[in-house]
Every structure is written in structure tokens, then in C-alpha cells.
């Protein structure tokens, strides 16, 4: 499958989105875990997660109404985009 360059461009146009997607490529995590792992504020992580979710690159793995312990994972489309970013060395 050829890369979706629109999606790849969208991710790499934001350092925060790139870091968050890269972290989720390693495994599911909560926003707080992601923030700690990639050295961003939880606010920035939450904003990045929202925009990545809108593009179906990440998904919420727990019920939508849960406020604490929200665990996010990468989708197949997200994993494909991340693989392209890695193989083409597009992450900063």
C-alpha cells in the first residue's frame, strides 16, 4: 500500500503530533504517560490526541465517558503513517 502523503504531511507538520503518534506506536498509553515519555505538557498531548483522533490515526481504547484512565492506542492507519515517517526519516 502506498503511503497517504496527506496524512503523513499532517502528522509531521506538528512536532507534538509526531511525538504523540511515535509514542503510541510503541504501545497504548494514557495522556499523562505520553506527556511524561515525550516531555510535553498534558495539554499539548491532549490537543494532539484530539487532532490525531479526528484523522483516525489514534483511538480511545476505553469507553468515551471515562474521564480518568483514558487509554489511547494507534490505529492501523496511524501505524501505516508512522511507518512511512520512520522509513523516510521524516520525524524531527
C-alpha positions as CSV (number, residue, x, y, z in Angstrom):
1,X,0.0,0.0,0.0
2,X,1.4,3.4,-0.9
3,X,1.7,6.0,1.8
4,X,-1.0,8.5,2.3
5,X,1.1,11.6,2.0
6,X,-1.7,13.9,3.1
7,X,-1.8,12.1,6.4
8,X,2.0,11.9,6.7
9,X,2.2,15.6,6.0
10,X,-0.5,16.4,8.5
11,X,1.4,14.5,11.3
12,X,4.8,15.9,10.6
13,X,3.6,19.4,10.3
14,X,3.3,19.3,14.1
15,X,6.1,18.3,16.4
16,X,3.5,17.4,19.1
17,X,1.5,15.2,16.8
18,X,4.7,13.5,15.6
19,X,5.9,12.8,19.2
20,X,2.5,11.6,20.4
21,X,2.0,9.2,17.4
22,X,5.5,7.9,17.8
23,X,4.9,7.2,21.4
24,X,1.7,5.4,20.7
25,X,3.4,3.3,18.0
26,X,5.3,1.7,21.0
27,X,2.1,0.7,22.7
28,X,-1.1,2.1,24.3
29,X,-0.8,4.8,26.9
30,X,-2.7,7.5,28.9
31,X,-2.2,11.1,28.1
32,X,-0.2,11.5,31.3
33,X,2.1,8.7,30.4
34,X,2.6,10.1,26.9
35,X,3.3,13.5,28.3
36,X,6.0,12.1,30.6
37,X,7.5,9.9,27.9
38,X,7.8,12.6,25.2
39,X,8.4,15.5,27.5
40,X,5.3,17.6,26.6
41,X,2.6,19.1,28.8
42,X,-0.6,17.1,29.2
43,X,-2.5,20.0,27.5
44,X,-0.3,19.7,24.3
45,X,-0.7,15.9,24.4
46,X,-4.5,16.1,24.7
47,X,-4.7,18.6,21.8
48,X,-2.5,16.3,19.7
49,X,-4.6,13.3,20.6
50,X,-7.8,15.1,19.6
51,X,-6.5,16.1,16.2
52,X,-5.0,12.6,15.6
53,X,-8.3,11.0,16.5
54,X,-10.1,13.2,14.0
55,X,-7.9,11.7,11.3
56,X,-8.5,8.2,12.7
57,X,-4.8,7.8,13.5
58,X,-5.3,7.0,17.2
59,X,-8.3,5.7,19.0
60,X,-9.6,5.7,22.6
61,X,-9.4,2.2,23.9
62,X,-11.8,2.7,26.9
63,X,-15.4,3.9,27.0
64,X,-15.9,7.5,25.8
65,X,-17.5,8.7,29.0
66,X,-14.5,7.7,31.1
67,X,-12.7,10.7,32.4
68,X,-9.8,9.1,34.3
69,X,-7.6,6.4,32.9
70,X,-8.3,7.2,29.3
71,X,-6.0,4.8,27.3
72,X,-5.2,5.6,23.7
73,X,-3.8,3.3,21.0
74,X,-2.6,3.7,17.5
75,X,-4.9,2.6,14.6
76,X,-3.9,0.7,11.5
77,X,-3.9,3.9,9.5
78,X,-1.8,5.6,12.2
79,X,0.7,2.7,12.3
80,X,1.0,2.9,8.5
81,X,1.6,6.7,8.6
82,X,4.2,6.2,11.4
83,X,6.0,3.5,9.4
84,X,6.3,5.9,6.5
85,X,7.5,8.7,8.7
86,X,10.2,6.4,10.2
87,X,11.3,4.7,6.9
88,X,11.6,8.1,5.1
89,X,13.2,9.6,8.2
90,X,10.7,12.4,8.3
91,X,10.4,12.8,12.1
92,X,12.5,15.6,13.6
